[in-house]
Amino acid sequence: MVFSTTSRCGEEIAVTQFRLAILDDYQQVSGDYAPWDSLPDDGVKVSVFSAPFLSEDQAVAALTPFDIIVAMRERTRFPQNVLDSLPNLKLLVTTGMANAAIDLEAATERGIVVCGTGGSPAAAPELTWALLLAFARNLPVEENSLRAGDWQTGVGFELEGKTLGIVGLGKIGKRMAGYAQAFGMDVLAWSQNLTTEAAEAAGARLVSKEELFSESDIVTLHLRLSERTQGIVGSEELRLLGPDGVLVNTARGPLVDEVALIRALEEGWIRGAALDVFEEEPLPAGHALLHSPRTVLTPHIGYVTHESYRKFYGEAFEDVKAWLEGAPVRVISG
């Protein structure tokens, strides 16, 4: 949108007003973590979307007018066909420095600058450990039972002396290894490129994928989603984990064959699962996992903390301001 203003000398100056969309602000808190209202009203018009788009067509219809989009992680996808349908888009900011939902090559070809942000290194592993403890001590069932007027309905298990298998020993996986050691657990690790030296440095023992699933009491996933890792946990791995084994996934839903997992839960192949991520998000009402036995489920809140949001929204604001000033920062592509 171009409009005119008048300079002190009486000359008309063309000014471009940019439209900025902040997406998927489920808690409606983006304004609490960054001063979006400090952007000049005559230069940037900010709109906040608090509900998820239900389809790519809905996203395109809503976002076509916007020049700048701030995306929260992978909540909204930007494949090539969506980018092709957003002719005004010039800047796409993602929270975090990696986003599998954005086609970076397509963005570069279209001259769209993609910038990222930092994040909290503690948020995801802390939530992972919370889920593991909640499952081990049967907390959701015990709390609901207590509120219903009952008292002590089940028996939990201890982590000390158990074996934790970590699939993906990156930044989060290494923190998980440290937590496990503090709880007196043995730690196994595996990923495609993991070395013996790297595993030992984190306090873990490198094993094969088959050994990890067959020898672990609990397996936790901490891989990036890619063509190589999609469905990396399927029927074979779940059967190896066995009727006493627990699967924890706070990374990405499609790392696990969801159909196989549901069957494993229903037929008792595994002891249970603690999940923060799902193949389809938000998880639809009536989804089979919502009724699967022996599960602890949370709505992808691994990164939803005050500390994380301060980094995400604060640095997203910095990205937008720097781009408006002609000097983009934290550029990923474009």
Sequence and secondary structure as in RCSB ss.txt:
>XXXX:A:sequence
MVFSTTSRCGEEIAVTQFRLAILDDYQQVSGDYAPWDSLPDDGVKVSVFSAPFLSEDQAVAALTPFDIIVAMRER
TRFPQNVLDSLPNLKLLVTTGMANAAIDLEAATERGIVVCGTGGSPAAAPELTWALLLAFARNLPVEENSLRAGD
WQTGVGFELEGKTLGIVGLGKIGKRMAGYAQAFGMDVLAWSQNLTTEAAEAAGARLVSKEELFSESDIVTLHLRL
SERTQGIVGSEELRLLGPDGVLVNTARGPLVDEVALIRALEEGWIRGAALDVFEEEPLPAGHALLHSPRTVLTPH
IGYVTHESYRKFYGEAFEDVKAWLEGAPVRVISG
>XXXX:A:secstr
 EEEEE TTS EEEEE EEEEE   TTS HHHHS GGGS TTTEEEEE  S  SSHHHHHHHHTT SEEEE TTS
S B HHHHHT TT  EEEESSS  TTB HHHHHHTT EEE     TTHHHHHHHHHHHHHHTTHHHHHHHHHTT 
         TT EEEEE  SHHHHHHHHHHHHTT EEEEE TT  HHHHHHTT EE  HHHHHHH SEEEE    
 TTTTT B HHHHHHH TT EEEE S GGGB HHHHHHHHHHTSSSEEEES  SSSS  TT GGGG SSEEE  S
 TT SHHHHHHHHHHHHHHHHHHHTT   SEEE 
